[in-house]
Amino acid sequence: TDSFVADSLQFSFALRDVREWRADDLLASSQLGDQLLAILGGTEDVRGLVNRLLARVGKMPQGRRERALRYILNLAGLRKIEIIVAEEVKKMAVEYDWSGYPAVQEAAAKAEAKGMRNALLLVLEKRFAPLPAWARQKIENASKEQVMEWLVNASDAVSLTSLIRRRQ
């Protein structure tokens, strides 16, 4: 227990790590603030907690819902779980502006680039199977723009090397 003394006032308090609080207990509270703080509480099932919290938020009127989502994302950033929250929010079919959350934007860009690479690999494997290691390596190291160009031109390529030059 710590205390604070100033003039004739005296306060004592105990400091606790919020992770010691059970997330389920916070989520069961009737107070919205407690429910939002559940994202910081201790839990073994982070994704399940996020789903239960978002289910409550999803029932709120739009303005209140957007404010609650901002709070949740800011708090989730303290735990480095904003990507999980963003994935689950997207499943809610709710429009949300992610511009203030660089980690979410970065993860989305990486996922988009990975998806494009996977699509290109599928197309090229169907046309020119099996793909040599050098081609896979070039695709893996290419920019998103280069992958898109190869993907657009893949259907017209007469050979793999006419599409992706082995040496550049």
Buried (B, 14 or more C-beta within 10 A) or exposed (E): EEEEEEEEEEEEEEEEEBEEBEBBEBBEEEEBEBBBBBBBBBBEEBEEBBBBBBEBBBEBEEEEBBBBBBBBBBBBBEBEBBBBBBBBBBEBEBEBEBEEBEBBEEBBEEEEBEEBBEBBBEBBEEBBEEBEEEBBEBBEEBEBEBBBBBBEEBEEBEEBBEBBEEEE
